[in-house]
Amino acid sequence: MLLIKNGTVIDPRSDFCGRADVLINNGRVVKIGECNDVNGECEIIDAEGMTVAPGLIDVHVHFRDPGFTYKEDIYTGAKAALKGGFTSVVLMANTKPPVDNVETLKYVLKKGQETDLNIYTCANVTKGMRGAELTDMDALFGAGAVGFTDDGVPITDENLLRAALKKAKELNVPISLHEENPKLIENNGVNRGKASEFYNIGGSPSEAEIDMIARDLRLALETGASMDIQHISTKEGVELVRRAKRENPDIIHAEATPHHFTLTEDAVIKHGTLAKMNPPLRTEGDRLAIIDGLKDGTIDMIATDHAPHSAEEKARGITEAPSGIIGLETALALGVTSLVKEGHITLTELIRLMSSNPAEVYNLDGGQIKAGERADIVIFNADEKHTAGNYASKSSNSPFTGMTLTGTVHYTIVGGKICYKKEL
């Protein structure tokens, strides 16, 4: 048995927030409330001054396995996730080979089962991520895929995507889409504007995202399929999602990353390739619009797009270095620092965006603290500061390294087992 005492328990699904104990036995929550009469051996965690919340769930991560394990692998990715307070993640499918076949999908899931983390994966929408032919979505779903995506590559063939959406609706799984029209982009990873002018390159205009989001929301409403607009970066994109959500809130979903609600294109000028990403960091107006979207429910999930790259790769020039940053170990603290402490949302709302909503959209266990349910829990101090760095990830590509952040994870519990404990 495990007893968590004296903490402030947050459960967004039941709207409970209050001081309570949590008793866990055989991997499940047994009781929430005062627990002074525990019989038998029991490990006790004193959570005085800390928040006890459902384990975080990230529906957009890259563990680079198979094919790019010099950047990250499933084992190191799991350690990074647990250190960040995540108990479940959904992997993207742009590996080598990609997850466009049952064999690769089973490899990923089997390796995930060897970790303490709940690891799920999406499969590809198209074979080889070439945008020409659909994968066997029935077989991949039957083998365990929880969604479909060609993340990293937009699906430009409208008829092909329409067919995929119809199949996804039939399977009752989301399709998550990378929204950048390559025809409008000269040099990706840098916003067309102040940042592209600084580097004297073409950059990626807002229109590249706006164009794809408008088309794909139209297709979602037409087919009735659940759609996840990934890593939204533009104010216009947020407004398009807002309007579509009014028509059908049950199927229209969107993610925001911590870097897009925290940073602007100024960070690319300051940090160079460490702040290069797809879609790029944009203007202050875009950043504030993303925060507004999180506040009013237009954007219903925070997802990291954890994208490890080696130091050698990120040391290349601005047009040669790959896009992306790691994010699992800074996400919660960035949410606390940039959203909660700035008065934009409450701590309960942050946990809803990072746990219960992702679980609901992707039909996953978790996202709640409830008697009888699996004990996936994060315990953190929302007022404790720390310096970003000393990562468990195999990579360290982040513009947040060295920054003082508020919100520190002390324990991550998966299935009643303490899988991460902060070093004293």
N, C-alpha and C positions, 0 to 999 in steps of 0.2 A: 504493500500500500504506500501511497504517497499523499501527503497532506500539505497543501499550500495555505498558509495562515496569514491573516492580517493584511492582505492586499486589497486593492480596489478592483473589483471584477467588472469588466466590461463585456457585455454580450449584445452586439448590435441587432441580432435577429429578434431578440425578445425586448430590446430597448432597456435592458437592465444595466445599471451602473451604480455600484455601491460596495461598501466594505463587506467582505464575506470570505469564508474559508472555502476551499475546494478540495474534496476528498476523491482520490483516484484509486481504483482497484482493478486489477486484471486489464489494464490498458484503457479503462473507460471511466468517465466521471460518474461517481456514485452519489455525491451530495454537494449542493451549493448552499452554504449557510454556516451557522455556528457549529463547529465540530470539536467538542471537548470530551467526547465519550468513545474515542477510537480504541478498539480492542485489538491486540496483537501487534506484531512488529510493523512500524510505520516510519518511513523517512519523512522528515519535516523540512519544508522550505519556509523560512520567515520572509514574507514579502512586504513587510512594513515599509510604507512610503513608495511602493511600486504598483504598477498596473498589471493585472492578470487578464489576458485577452486571448481570444482564439488565435491559434497559430496563423501567421501570415501566409498568403497564397499568391504566388506570382505566376501568371499565365503567359509570360513571355520571357523566356530565358534561353541562352545558348550555352550548352556545355561542351560543344565542339567535338563530340564523340559519337560516331567514328570520324576519323580522317584528319582532324586538326588538334590532336591531343597535346601538342606542344603549347597551345594556348590555354587549354583547360581540358579536364576530363570529367567523367561523371562523378568520380570519387572526390576530386578537389572542388568541383562545383557544388556538391552536396555539403561539404564542410563550410563553404562560403555562405550558402543559403541558411544553414543552421545557425551560424554565427550572427547572421542578420535577423534572426527571429522567424524565418520561414520554415514551415512544416510541410508544405507541398509546393511543387513547381510543375509547370507544363513546359516541356522542351519544344523548341522550334525544330523544323525538319530539314534545314539547309546544311546538312552534314555531307560527308564524302565517304561512301555513297549517301545520297539523300534518302530520307525515310519515305520512299515511294514504293516500297515493297515490304511484304510481311516479314521476310528474313531480317532485314535491318531493324524494323520496328521491334521485333522480338529480342534482338540483341540489346537494344537500348533499354527496354523494360526489364530484361533479366539483370543487366548490370545495375540498373537503378534499385532493384530489390536487394542488392548486396550492400546498400547504404542504409543509414538511419532515416533518410528523408523519403517522403512520399513523392515518387517521381512518376509523372505522367508524360505523355508526349502527343503532339500533333503529328499527323502524316501529311505528305504533300498533296496538293490539289492536282498537280500535273506531273507527268512522268519526266524525271530528270530536271524538274523545275524549268522546263523549256516552253511552257505555255501553249503546247500544241495538242496534247492528248491527256485526257483525264486518267488518273490512277484508278485502280480497282478499289473504290471507296468502300464498297461493301466488305471486301476481305480485310481491308485495313481497320475498319471499325470493328469487325468481328475479332480481330487480333489485339484490340485494346486501344486504338487511337481515340482520343477524347475530343478531337477537332481536326480541322484541315487548314493548311496554310502553305503558301510558297514564300513565306516571309523572307525579305531581302530582294525579292523580284516581284514587281507588280504583274498582275494577270491582265494583259492588254486585250485579249480576245473576248469581246462581250458575250458572244454566244456560248463560248466554252465556260465562262464564269456562270452564266445563267443556268447551264446544265448542272454545274457543280453545286450551285445553290439549291436547286430542286432536289438533288440527291441528299444534300446535307439536311434539308428540312425533313425528308423521309427518315433519315437516321436520327434526327433530333440532336444534332451537334452543331456548334458554331463553325463558321468559316471566318478566319482572321486574315485581314488584308493589309498589305504594305502599299501605301497610297502615294506613289510618286510616278508621274508620267515621264518616262525617260526621254521622250521626244523634246521636252521643254528644258532639259537639264544639260549644261555644258560640263561643269565639274561638280560632282555631288559631294555632300558632306559639309558644305559651307553655304550659308544663306546668300542669295543674290541681293546685295545691298552694301551696307558698310563693310561687312567682313570680306565679301568677294572683291570689293574695291581695294581693301587693304592688301590683299594677296595678288591683286591684278589678275583675277581669274573670272570665269563666267558665273559659276555658282549655280545654286538651285533656287528658282523663284517660288514664291508661295503658290503661284498658279499651277505648278506641277502637282501639288497635293490637292488643291481645290478641285481641279479637273477630275481626278480619279475618285475623290470622295463623293462628288455629285453624281457621277455615273453609278457607283457601287451602291449608294443608298437607294437610288431609283430601282436597281435590280433587286435589292433586299425587299423593298416594299412590294414590288411586283410578284416575287416568288414566295414571300412570307417566311424566308429562311432567317435564322439567327446569324447576325453579322457583327463582327468585332472590328471596328476601325482602329488599327494599331497606331501607337505612338503619335497621336495627333499633335500638330505643331503650329497651326495657323488659326487666327481668329475667325477667318471665313469658314474654315473646316469645322470649328466648334459650332458656329451658327447653323451650318448645314445639318449637322447631327441633331442639334436642338429642334429644328423644324421637323426632321424625319421622325424624331422620337415622339413628337406630339401626335403623329399619325399612327404609330405603332410602337409604343414603349416596350413591348414584350420582346421584340426582335432586334432593335437597334441598340448597339452597345459601342463604347469607345474606351480606349486606354489613354492615360497620360503618364509619361515617365517623370521621375523626380527631376531629371536634368531639364526637361522642358518647362516645368513650373518653377524652377529655381534660377536658371541661367538664361542669358541672351547671347546674341552673336558677339557681344563684347568679349565673352569668354574664349571664343576662338582666336580673337586677336591676342588675348593675354596668354592663353595656354597652348595655342597651336594645335597640333594633331590630337592632343589629349582631349580636346573638346570638339573634335570632328566627328560627326555622326549623321546617319540617315534616318529620318529627315533631319535637317540641320537645326541648330539653335537659331531662333529668329529674333524678332524685335521685342521691346518691352510691352508693346500693345498686344502682341501675340501671347506673351507669357501671362499677362493679366487676364486675357480672355480664357486661357486654359484654367486658371484659378477660378474664374467665374463659372466655367463649365463644371468644375468639380463641386463647387458650392451648390449649384442648383440641380445637380443630378444628371446633367447632359452627358458628362463623362462619368461613367459609373465604376471604373477600375483604375487603380494605380498599378502599373507594371513596369519592371525595371528595364527591359530589353538588355539584360546583362550580356555584354558582348566582349569577351576577353580577347586581347591581342598581345603578342609578344612585344617587349621593349624594342627589339630590332625593327619590327614592322612599324611601330609608331614613331621611330626615329627618322623615317623617310620624310621626304618633302610633303607639303600640304596636299598636292594632287596625287601623290603616289601612296601615301599611308592609308591603311584601311580605316573605315569609319566604325565608330562604336566605342563604348566605355563599359567598364564593369559597374555593377550597381546594387548587388544583393546586400552588401555589408554597409551601405550608406542610406538605403532607401527609407527605412523607418525614421532614422534621425533627420533626414531631409524633410520628411513629411511633418515631423514634430516641429523642426526649426522654422521651416518656410511657410507652413500652413497653420498649424495649431498655435504656435507662439506668436504668430503675426495676427491672430484673431480671425482668420478666414473660415476655419471649420473647427469643430470640437474634436477631442480625442476619440470619442465614439464614432464620429463620422469618418475619421481617418481609418479606424479599424474596419469600418464597413467597406471602405474603398479598397482596402488591402487584404481583406479576408472573406467576409460574408458575401459580398457581391461577386468576386471572382469565383467562389464556390458555386453560386447559383447559376452564373452564366455558363460555366463549363460542366455543370452537373457533377460536381465533385463532393466527396465527403469533407466535413470540416466547416470552418466558418462560424462556429458557435460553441459556446460552453453550456452544455445541457446534460442533465442526468440521463445516463444510458448511452450517450454518444461517445465516440472515440476521443480520448484525451490528447488532443493536439493543442498545445498552449504555449504562448510566449509571455514571459515575465520581464518587464522593463521599467526603468526609472525615467519618466518623461521629463524630469528636471535635471538629470545628471549630464554634464558636459563631457565630451571626449574629443580627441583629435583623430580625424579620419586617417587611416593607414594601417600598417601591420596586417595586411589582408590574408585571409585563409585561401583565397583564390590563387590559382597558379599565375595569374597576371595581375598587373597593378595599374592598368591604363585608366586613370581617373583624374579629372580636373579638381576633384574635391580633396585629394590627398593633402594633409597638413591643415585642413580647415577645421575650426572648432565647431562641433555640432552638438545639439542638445537632444537627448534621448538615447539611452544606453541599454542594450539587451543584456540581461543577467542570466536568464535560463531559456532554453528552447526544449520543449517536451513533446515527443512524438509517440503516440500510442502509450502514454503513461510512463515512458522512459525518458530520463534526462539525457538529451543528446548534445547539448551545449551548455556549459557553465562558464560564466565570465571569470577570468583569472583575477585573483585578488592582488 
